[in-house]
Amino acid sequence: MKAVILAAGYAKRLNSITNNGEIPKTLLNINVHGKKMPILVYLLDKINQIKSIDEIIIITNNKYFNQILSVCGQYHSYAPISMYSDNSTSVENATGANRAIQIANHRIPEAYTDDILIMGSDNYFEFDLNEFVDTYDYLTSLSKSRINMIASKTHPDKDREFIAENFGILNVDELHRIVSLDEKPGIENLRSNIVSLAMYIINRDDLNLIDRYMIKYENDPKKRDSMGYFMSHLIKKTSAYAFEIPGRFCDIGTPQEYANLNEELKI
């Protein structure tokens, strides 16, 4: 299995804590057991616990490439780390998550048939990623066709308006199979409280559909750039399952979320 970390975004909402965007958000420090470390290093530690990972691929941009490369160069990784840029330099010419996935897929040899773990570069979670991989492997063994898996979190009713405007929403059956993924549906179209998180396992055959998808939606920036829409596209073609993440999960999207997380980690 290969792991792909998506780190090509510019995080405009975090400008007040990234020196006006000069520091990539994945290099912001978090407190882990009393020790400060960049988010990226924390994710690399988590990924390196999975013995089946044979390569970690990081997709970033030209602006942050050298900063992230420097951190990776000092990190002792069990799996080799490869880095590639999407060649963007600013928010104005950023190319989106799906383009980053496409770049990663093109760097993986055509003959490679194992599955791909994909995650955002700004996520904090505490569970063991082996649980995610083991569940995927188990469901794959039971299935007669290829499957994909999306990490999820069920929110309380008090969050319904917030999640409806800010997340992809998973609608699942009693076996945790995903029936559909509604990307930021709005409160009037919200059908569940299960949020799609930026953590996926995609089989290689389905990942190879990214080229055709990008051509199809070349003139639709929203669908072309957002991974939620690509996953919704895959769900219509193959079986996909939701994996409810145990414990704390934080997508660090705003300065307040970053401050809250670090305050919580002090406890």
DONUGU-624478 format. One record per residue: y, z, x of N, C-alpha, C, CB in turn; residue in three letters. Coordinates in steps of 0.1 Angstrom, whole numbers, padded with zeros to 4 digits, always signed. Atoms other than C-alpha are relative to their C-alpha. Glycine has a CB too. Layout:
BEGIN
YZXYZXYZXYZXAla ...
//
This chain:
BEGIN
-0012+0000+0008+0000+0000+0000+0012+0000+0009+0000+0012-0009Met -0013+0000-0007+0035-0008+0011+0011+0008-0009+0005-0014+0003Lys -0011-0007+0008+0066+0013+0001+0013-0007+0003+0001+0015+0005Ala -0013+0006-0001+0100-0003-0006+0010+0010-0004+0000-0013-0008Val -0011-0008+0004+0132+0017-0006+0012-0009-0002+0003+0011+0011Ile -0012+0008+0003+0162+0001-0023+0012+0007+0004+0000-0004-0015Leu -0012-0006-0006+0193+0010-0003+0011-0009+0002-0003+0008+0012Ala -0010+0010-0002+0216-0019-0008+0012+0002-0009-0006-0014-0002Ala -0012-0003+0009+0240-0004-0034+0012+0006+0007-0005+0008-0011Gly -0013-0004-0006+0276+0006-0028+0005+0013-0007+0010-0010-0001Tyr -0002-0013+0006+0277+0037-0051+0015+0003-0002-0006+0011+0008Ala -0015-0001+0002+0314+0033-0062+0003+0014-0006+0005-0010-0009Lys -0003-0013+0006+0311+0065-0083+0000+0012+0009-0010+0002-0012Arg +0001-0011-0010+0304+0085-0052+0011-0001+0011-0014+0000+0006Leu -0010+0002-0011+0335+0073-0032+0006+0013+0005+0010-0010-0005Asn -0007-0012-0004+0350+0108-0032-0008+0008+0009+0003+0008-0013Ser +0008-0008-0009+0321+0122-0012-0007-0009+0011-0011+0008-0008Ile +0005+0009-0010+0312+0091+0009+0011-0006+0009-0009-0011-0007Thr -0011+0005-0008+0345+0087+0027+0004-0014-0005-0004+0000+0015Asn -0004+0013+0007+0355+0060+0002-0010-0011+0003+0014-0004+0005Asn +0011+0011-0002+0322+0042+0006-0004-0003+0014+0005-0012-0007Gly +0004+0003-0014+0320+0043+0044-0014+0005+0003+0011+0006+0009Glu +0013-0006-0002+0288+0064+0042-0009-0004-0011+0001+0015+0002Ile +0009+0003+0011+0258+0051+0023-0005+0013-0007-0012-0008+0005Pro +0003-0012+0008+0248+0075-0005-0014+0006+0005+0000-0002-0015Lys +0013-0005-0004+0212+0077+0009+0001+0008+0013-0009-0012+0002Thr -0001-0009-0011+0226+0094+0040+0009+0012-0002+0007-0008+0011Leu -0006-0012+0004+0244+0121+0021-0011+0011+0002+0005+0000-0015Leu +0010-0011-0003+0228+0155+0031-0003+0008-0013+0006+0009+0010Asn +0005-0010+0010+0208+0177+0007-0006+0012+0007-0009-0007-0010Ile +0006-0012-0005+0196+0212+0012-0015+0001-0003+0007+0013-0005Asn +0015-0001+0002+0158+0214+0016-0005+0011+0007-0007-0014+0004Val +0006-0012-0006+0143+0248+0022+0010+0005+0011-0014-0003+0006His -0009-0005-0009+0175+0259+0039+0005-0009+0011-0005+0012+0006Gly -0004+0010-0011+0178+0228+0061+0006-0012-0006-0013-0004+0007Lys -0007+0012+0005+0202+0200+0056-0006-0013+0006+0015+0000+0004Lys +0005+0013-0005+0189+0164+0058+0005-0011-0009-0016+0001+0001Met -0004+0011+0008+0199+0130+0046-0011-0003-0011+0002-0013+0008Pro +0010+0003+0011+0183+0120+0013-0010-0010+0005+0008-0007-0012Ile +0009+0009-0005+0167+0091+0031-0011+0006+0008+0007-0011+0009Leu +0010-0007-0008+0149+0114+0055-0009+0007-0009+0007+0009+0011Val +0009-0008+0010+0136+0135+0026-0010-0010-0006+0009+0006-0011Tyr +0009+0010+0006+0122+0103+0010-0010-0005+0010+0009-0012-0006Leu +0010+0004-0010+0106+0092+0042-0011+0010+0002+0007-0003+0014Leu +0010-0011-0001+0089+0126+0045-0010-0001-0011+0007+0014+0001Asp +0008+0001+0012+0076+0122+0010-0010-0012+0001+0008-0001-0013Lys +0009+0012-0001+0063+0087+0016-0010+0001+0010+0009-0013+0002Ile +0009-0002-0011+0047+0096+0048-0012+0009-0003+0007+0005+0013Asn +0012-0008+0004+0024+0120+0030-0011-0008-0007+0005+0011-0010Gln +0009+0009+0006+0007+0090+0014-0008-0007+0012+0006-0010-0010Ile +0007+0006-0011-0020+0080+0039-0003-0015-0001-0013+0008+0002Lys +0002+0014+0002-0025+0046+0023+0012-0009+0003-0005-0002-0014Ser -0012+0008-0002+0010+0035+0031-0001-0006+0014+0013+0008-0001Ile +0001+0006-0013+0008+0009+0059+0014-0006+0005-0010-0012-0001Asp -0014+0004-0004+0046+0000+0060+0010+0005-0010+0000-0016+0002Glu -0012-0004+0009+0079+0013+0047+0011-0011+0003+0005+0014+0004Ile -0010+0011-0001+0104-0015+0040+0013+0005-0007-0005-0013-0007Ile -0013-0004+0006+0141-0006+0035+0009-0012-0001+0006+0011+0010Ile -0009+0011+0002+0164-0031+0020+0014+0006-0002-0004-0009-0013Ile -0014-0005+0000+0201-0024+0027+0009-0012+0000+0003+0010+0011Thr -0009+0010+0000+0232-0044+0032+0007-0001+0014+0011+0001-0011Asn -0006+0002-0013+0253-0056+0062+0010+0012+0003+0008-0013+0001Asn -0009-0011-0002+0278-0027+0057-0007+0012+0006+0008+0003-0012Lys +0007-0013-0003+0253+0001+0060-0012-0002+0010-0005+0007-0012Tyr +0012+0003-0007+0226-0016+0081-0001+0009+0013-0001-0015+0004Phe +0000-0007-0013+0235+0000+0115-0001+0015-0002+0012-0003+0008Asn +0001-0015+0003+0240+0035+0100-0014+0004-0003+0010+0004-0011Gln +0014-0004+0005+0206+0035+0083-0010-0003+0012-0004-0008-0012Ile +0008+0003-0011+0190+0019+0113+0000+0011+0011+0004-0014+0007Leu -0001-0011-0010+0202+0047+0136-0008+0012-0005+0015+0004+0001Ser +0008-0011+0005+0187+0073+0113-0014-0002+0001+0004+0003-0015Val +0014+0003-0001+0154+0055+0111-0005+0000+0014-0002-0014-0007Cys +0004+0001-0014+0154+0050+0148-0003+0014+0006+0011-0006+0009Gly +0002-0014-0005+0154+0088+0153-0011+0007-0008+0013+0008-0001Gln +0010-0006+0009+0128+0094+0126-0014-0003+0005+0002-0004-0015Tyr +0013+0003-0004+0092+0098+0136-0009-0002-0012-0006+0012+0008His +0007+0003+0012+0073+0080+0109-0015-0003+0002+0007-0012-0007Ser +0014+0003-0001+0036+0079+0103-0003-0015-0002-0008+0008-0011Tyr +0001+0014+0003+0040+0044+0088+0011-0008+0007-0001-0003-0015Ala -0011+0007-0006+0061+0017+0106+0010-0003-0010-0006-0013+0006Pro -0011+0002+0008+0095+0012+0092+0006-0014+0003+0011+0011+0001Ile -0007+0013-0002+0110-0023+0087+0013+0000-0008-0009-0012-0004Ser -0013+0001+0007+0146-0030+0077+0005-0014-0002+0010+0009+0007Met -0005+0013+0003+0162-0060+0061+0013+0002-0008-0010-0009-0007Tyr -0013+0000+0008+0197-0068+0047+0000-0010-0010+0012-0001+0010Ser -0002+0011+0011+0206-0086+0015+0013-0008+0004+0002+0007-0013Asp -0011+0008-0006+0236-0099+0036+0013+0002-0008-0003-0014+0000Asn -0012-0003+0007+0262-0084+0012+0008+0009+0009-0002+0006-0014Ser -0009-0009-0008+0292-0066+0026+0009+0009-0008+0009-0009+0009Thr -0009-0008+0009+0310-0051-0004-0005+0000-0014+0014-0005+0001Ser +0004+0000+0014+0307-0043-0041+0002-0014-0006+0009+0010-0008Val -0003+0013+0006+0323-0077-0048-0011-0010+0002+0013-0005+0006Glu +0011+0010-0002+0294-0097-0033-0014+0007+0001+0002-0007+0013Asn +0013-0006+0001+0266-0072-0039-0010-0008-0009+0001+0015-0006Ala +0010+0009+0006+0234-0089-0051-0010+0007-0010-0008-0007+0010Thr +0008-0007+0009+0216-0062-0071-0014+0004+0004-0001-0008-0012Gly +0013-0006-0004+0182-0044-0071-0011-0011+0000-0003+0011-0010Ala +0011+0010+0001+0161-0074-0081+0001-0009+0012+0002-0008-0013Asn -0001+0008-0012+0174-0094-0052-0005+0007+0012+0015-0004+0003Arg +0006-0008-0010+0165-0066-0029-0015+0000+0000+0005+0015-0001Ala +0014+0001+0002+0130-0066-0043-0005-0013+0004-0004+0003-0015Ile +0004+0013-0003+0128-0103-0039-0001-0002+0016+0009-0010-0006Gln -0001+0001-0015+0138-0100-0002-0012+0008+0006+0013+0006+0006Ile +0012-0007-0004+0111-0073+0003-0012-0007-0002+0000+0014-0007Ala +0012+0008+0003+0085-0094-0013-0002-0012+0009+0000-0004-0015Asn +0001+0012-0009+0093-0124+0009-0004+0005+0014+0013-0007+0000His +0004-0005-0014+0088-0102+0040-0014+0005+0001+0010+0012+0004Arg +0014-0005+0000+0053-0091+0029-0008-0013+0001-0003+0008-0013Ile +0009+0012-0001+0026-0116+0040-0006-0005-0013-0011+0002+0011Pro +0006+0005+0012+0014-0139+0013-0014+0004-0003+0000-0016+0000Glu +0014-0003+0002-0022-0129+0019-0001+0015-0003-0007-0002+0013Ala +0000-0014+0003-0013-0092+0013-0002+0002-0015+0012+0008+0005Tyr +0003-0001+0014-0029-0082-0020+0001+0015-0006-0014-0005-0003Thr -0001-0014+0004-0024-0044-0021+0012+0002-0009+0000+0010+0012Asp -0011-0003+0009+0001-0027-0045+0012+0005+0008-0005+0011-0010Asp -0013-0003-0006+0037-0019-0038+0007+0012-0007+0009-0013+0000Ile -0008-0011+0005+0055+0014-0043+0015-0003+0002-0004+0014+0007Leu -0014+0004-0001+0092+0008-0050+0008+0012-0006+0004-0013-0008Ile -0008-0011+0005+0119+0035-0053+0014-0001+0004-0006+0013+0005Met -0014-0001-0004+0156+0041-0053+0002+0009+0012+0008+0004-0012Gly -0003-0008-0012+0172+0056-0022+0008+0012-0003+0007-0009+0010Ser -0008-0012+0003+0191+0083-0041-0007+0010-0009+0013-0005-0006Asp +0007-0009+0008+0164+0102-0058-0005+0013+0007-0012-0008-0006Asn +0006-0012-0005+0154+0138-0053-0011+0005-0010+0011+0011+0002Tyr +0011-0005+0008+0121+0150-0066-0009+0009+0009-0009-0011-0006Phe +0007-0010-0007+0097+0178-0056-0016-0002+0000+0003+0013-0005Glu +0015+0002+0002+0062+0166-0067-0005-0008+0012-0004-0006-0013Phe +0007+0007-0010+0037+0151-0043-0002-0015-0004-0014+0007+0004Asp +0002+0014+0004+0038+0113-0044-0014-0005-0001+0007-0009+0010Leu +0015+0004+0001+0000+0112-0039-0004+0001-0015-0008+0010+0009Asn +0004-0001+0014-0002+0123-0076+0004-0013-0007+0008+0012-0007Glu -0004+0013+0006+0017+0091-0086-0010-0011+0004+0014-0003+0005Phe +0009+0011-0005-0005+0069-0064-0014+0002-0006+0000+0000+0015Val +0014-0002+0005-0038+0086-0074-0001-0003-0015-0003+0015+0002Asp +0000+0003+0014-0029+0083-0111-0001-0015-0002+0012+0006-0008Thr +0000+0015+0000-0022+0046-0106-0014-0005+0003+0011-0006+0009Tyr +0014+0005-0004-0055+0041-0088-0010+0003-0011-0004+0006+0013Asp +0010-0004+0010-0074+0059-0115+0002-0009-0013+0002+0015-0005Tyr -0002+0008+0011-0058+0039-0143-0004-0015+0003+0015+0000-0005Leu +0004+0013-0004-0064+0007-0124-0015-0002-0001+0005-0003+0015Thr +0015+0000+0001-0101+0016-0121-0005-0001-0014-0006+0012+0007Ser +0004+0001+0014-0103+0019-0159+0004-0013-0007+0006+0012-0007Leu -0006+0012+0006-0084-0013-0166-0008-0012+0003+0014-0001+0003Ser +0006+0013-0003-0099-0047-0169+0010-0011+0005-0008-0005-0013Lys -0010+0009-0005-0067-0063-0159+0010+0007+0009+0008-0007-0012Ser -0010-0006-0009-0038-0057-0135+0010+0009-0008+0007-0010+0009Arg -0009-0009+0007-0014-0028-0144+0012+0003+0010-0007+0013-0004Ile -0012-0006-0007+0020-0014-0133+0002+0014-0005+0012-0010-0002Asn -0003-0014+0004+0033+0021-0135+0015+0003+0003-0009+0010+0007Met -0014-0004-0001+0068+0035-0141+0001+0016-0001+0009-0006-0010Ile -0002-0014+0001+0078+0071-0133+0010+0003-0012+0006+0006+0013Ala -0008-0003+0011+0094+0088-0163+0003+0015-0001-0007-0005-0013Ser -0004-0014+0003+0110+0120-0176+0004+0001-0014+0012+0005+0010Lys -0003-0002+0014+0112+0132-0211+0012+0010-0002-0012+0005-0009Thr -0012-0008+0002+0147+0146-0221+0000+0007-0013+0012-0009+0002His -0001-0007+0013+0155+0171-0248+0010-0008-0009+0006+0015+0002Pro -0008+0007+0010+0172+0160-0280+0015+0001+0003-0002+0005-0014Asp -0014-0002-0003+0206+0173-0268+0005-0011+0010+0003+0014+0006Lys -0004+0011-0010+0206+0145-0241+0000-0014-0006-0008+0001+0012Asp +0003+0013+0005+0200+0117-0265+0012-0010+0001-0003+0001-0015Arg -0011+0009-0001+0235+0102-0265+0002-0004+0015+0013+0006-0005Glu -0002+0003-0014+0237+0104-0227-0010-0010+0005-0001+0013+0008Phe +0010+0009-0005+0204+0088-0220+0000-0014-0006-0014+0006-0002Ile -0001+0013+0007+0209+0061-0246+0010-0010+0007+0004+0002-0014Ala -0011+0008-0006+0240+0049-0227-0002-0002+0015+0013+0006-0002Glu +0001+0000-0014+0228+0054-0191-0014-0003+0006+0004+0013+0005Asn +0014+0002-0006+0190+0048-0187-0007-0011-0008-0007+0013-0001Phe +0010+0007+0007+0162+0025-0195-0009+0010-0008-0008-0009+0009Gly +0007-0009+0009+0142+0040-0224-0014-0006-0002+0007+0003-0013Ile +0013+0005+0002+0104+0038-0225-0006+0004-0013-0009+0006+0011Leu +0007-0003+0012+0085+0036-0257-0015-0001+0003+0004-0010-0012Asn +0014+0000-0004+0049+0046-0252-0010+0004-0011-0002+0010+0012Val +0009-0004+0010+0017+0050-0272-0007+0013+0005-0011-0011-0002Asp +0006-0013-0003-0007+0080-0272-0008+0000+0013-0010+0003-0012Glu +0007+0001-0013-0024+0068-0240+0010-0002+0011-0010-0011+0000Leu -0010+0002-0009+0009+0066-0222+0002-0014+0005-0002+0009+0012His -0003+0014-0003+0008+0028-0222+0014-0003-0005-0010-0009-0007Arg -0014+0004+0004+0044+0014-0223-0001-0012-0009+0008-0003+0013Ile -0001+0011+0010+0050-0006-0254+0012-0009+0002+0000+0006-0014Val -0012+0008-0004+0085-0016-0244+0009+0008+0008+0007-0005-0013Ser -0010-0006-0007+0114-0008-0222+0013-0005-0005-0002-0002+0016Leu -0014+0004+0006+0149-0008-0238+0010+0005+0011+0002+0007-0014Asp -0010-0003-0010+0176-0010-0211+0013+0005-0007+0002-0012+0009Glu -0012-0006+0005+0205+0013-0221+0003-0005-0015+0012-0004+0009Lys +0000+0005+0013+0199+0007-0258+0012+0004-0009-0013+0003-0007Pro -0010-0006+0009+0227+0028-0273-0006+0009-0009+0008-0011-0007Gly +0006-0010+0009+0222+0057-0296-0005-0005-0013+0011+0011-0003Ile +0005+0006+0013+0218+0035-0327-0014-0007+0002+0010-0010-0005Glu +0013+0007-0002+0188+0018-0311-0010+0008+0008+0002-0013+0008Asn +0009-0009-0008+0172+0048-0293-0012+0003-0007+0008+0013+0004Leu +0013-0002+0007+0135+0050-0301-0008+0011+0006-0007-0013+0000Arg +0007-0012-0006+0124+0078-0277+0009+0007+0009-0013-0005+0007Ser -0008-0008-0010+0136+0104-0253-0006-0001+0014+0000+0015-0004Asn +0006+0002-0013+0115+0091-0224+0008-0010+0009-0015-0005-0002Ile -0008+0007-0009+0136+0079-0195-0008-0007+0011+0011+0009+0006Val +0005+0007-0011+0126+0053-0170+0007+0003+0013+0000-0016-0002Ser -0006-0004-0013+0132+0064-0134-0002-0010+0010-0007+0014+0005Leu +0001+0010-0010+0137+0044-0103-0011+0002+0010+0014-0001+0008Ala +0012-0002-0008+0102+0048-0090-0012-0008-0007-0004+0015+0002Met +0009+0009+0007+0075+0022-0097-0012-0003+0010+0006-0014-0004Tyr +0010+0007-0008+0041+0009-0085-0003-0013-0007-0013+0009+0001Ile +0001+0013+0005+0038-0028-0090-0011-0007+0007+0013-0008+0000Ile +0010+0008-0007+0007-0049-0083+0006-0013+0006-0012-0003-0009Asn -0006+0011-0007+0013-0078-0059+0001-0013-0009-0008-0003+0012Arg -0001+0012+0008+0005-0105-0084+0013+0000-0009-0012-0002-0009Asp -0011-0001+0008+0032-0093-0107+0013+0000+0008+0000+0013-0009Asp -0012+0000-0009+0057-0087-0079+0004-0014+0004-0002+0009+0012Leu -0002+0014-0004+0053-0124-0070+0007-0007-0011-0013-0006+0003Asn -0007+0006+0011+0068-0132-0104+0015+0001+0001-0004+0006-0014Leu -0014-0002-0002+0102-0121-0091+0008-0013+0002+0003+0010+0011Ile -0007+0013-0002+0111-0156-0079+0003-0007-0012-0008-0008+0010Asp -0002+0007+0012+0106-0172-0112+0010+0007-0009-0014-0002-0007Arg -0009-0007+0008+0124-0144-0129+0015-0002+0004-0003+0015+0000Tyr -0014+0001-0005+0155-0147-0107+0005-0014-0003+0000+0002+0015Met -0004+0013+0003+0156-0184-0113+0004-0001-0015-0011-0011+0003Ile -0002+0000+0014+0153-0179-0151+0014+0007-0004-0011+0007-0007Lys -0012-0007+0004+0182-0154-0152+0011-0001+0010-0003+0015-0002Tyr -0010+0003-0011+0204-0169-0124+0014+0001-0006-0002-0014+0006Glu -0013+0000+0006+0233-0172-0148+0003+0012-0010+0003-0012-0008Asn -0001-0012+0008+0228-0138-0165+0001+0012+0009-0011+0001-0011Asp -0001-0010-0010+0242-0112-0140-0007+0013-0004+0014+0003+0003Pro +0006-0012+0004+0230-0082-0160-0015+0000+0001+0003+0003-0015Lys +0015+0001-0001+0193-0093-0163-0004-0004+0014-0005-0010-0010Lys +0003+0004-0014+0194-0109-0128+0000+0012+0009+0010-0011+0005Arg -0002-0011-0010+0205-0077-0110-0007+0013-0004+0015+0002+0001Asp +0005-0013+0004+0191-0048-0130-0016+0000+0000+0005+0004-0013Ser +0014-0001-0001+0155-0037-0122-0006+0003-0014-0004+0009+0010Met +0005-0004+0013+0151-0023-0157-0004-0013-0008+0010+0008-0008Gly +0002+0012+0008+0153-0058-0172-0013-0007+0006+0012-0009+0001Tyr +0012+0006-0006+0127-0071-0146-0012+0007-0005+0001+0000+0015Phe +0012-0008+0004+0103-0043-0155-0003-0003-0015+0002+0015+0002Met +0002+0003+0014+0109-0050-0192-0007-0014-0002+0013+0000-0008Ser +0006+0013+0000+0099-0086-0185-0015+0001+0004+0008-0009+0011His +0014-0002-0004+0067-0075-0167-0008+0006-0011-0001+0008+0013Leu +0008-0007+0010+0057-0052-0195-0005-0009-0011+0009+0011-0006Ile +0004+0010+0010+0056-0081-0219-0012-0009+0004+0012-0009-0004Lys +0010+0008-0005+0031-0098-0196-0013+0007+0004+0005-0008+0012Lys +0011-0007-0005+0008-0071-0184+0001+0015-0005-0001-0001+0015Thr +0000-0014+0004-0002-0035-0191+0008+0009+0010-0015+0006-0001Ser -0008-0010-0008+0021-0007-0178-0001+0014-0006+0015-0005+0001Ala +0002-0014+0004+0018+0030-0179+0012+0009+0004-0013+0006+0005Tyr -0011-0010-0003+0044+0059-0179-0007+0011+0007+0008+0004-0012Ala +0004-0012-0007+0039+0087-0154+0011+0010-0001-0004-0003+0015Phe -0010-0010+0002+0057+0118-0164+0001+0009+0013-0004+0009-0012Glu -0002-0008-0013+0071+0134-0132+0001+0015-0003+0012-0005+0007Ile -0001-0014+0002+0064+0171-0130+0012+0006+0009-0013+0007+0004Pro -0010-0007-0008+0092+0194-0118+0013-0007+0000-0005+0001+0014Gly -0013+0004-0001+0127+0187-0108+0001-0015+0004+0009+0008+0009Arg -0003+0013-0004+0140+0151-0106+0015-0002-0002-0008-0011-0008Phe -0014+0002+0001+0176+0141-0099+0003-0014+0006+0008+0011+0008Cys -0005+0013-0005+0191+0106-0096+0015+0003+0003-0001-0011-0012Asp -0013-0005-0004+0222+0113-0076+0010-0012-0002+0000+0004+0015Ile -0009+0011+0003+0247+0090-0093+0015+0004+0000-0003-0005-0013Gly -0014-0004+0001+0279+0111-0095+0002+0012+0009+0004+0004-0014Thr -0003-0012-0008+0297+0137-0073-0005+0013-0006+0015+0001+0003Pro +0004-0012+0007+0290+0163-0100-0015+0002+0001+0004+0000-0014Gln +0015-0002-0001+0252+0156-0100-0004+0004+0015-0007-0014-0003Glu +0003-0004-0013+0252+0158-0062+0003+0015+0003+0008-0009+0010Tyr -0004-0014-0002+0271+0191-0062-0010+0009-0008+0014+0002-0005Ala +0009-0008+0008+0248+0205-0090-0014+0001+0007-0002-0006-0014Asn +0013+0000-0007+0217+0195-0070+0000+0010+0011-0004-0014+0004Leu -0001-0009-0012+0228+0212-0038+0002+0015-0004+0011-0004+0009Asn -0002-0014+0005+0238+0243-0058-0014+0006-0004+0010+0001-0011Glu +0014-0004+0005+0203+0244-0074-0009+0003+0011-0005-0010-0010Glu +0009-0002-0011+0186+0240-0041+0002+0012+0009+0001-0013+0009Leu -0003-0013-0007+0203+0271-0027-0008+0011-0006+0015+0003-0001Lys +0007-0011+0007+0184+0292-0053-0014+0002+0005+0000-0002-0015Ile 
//
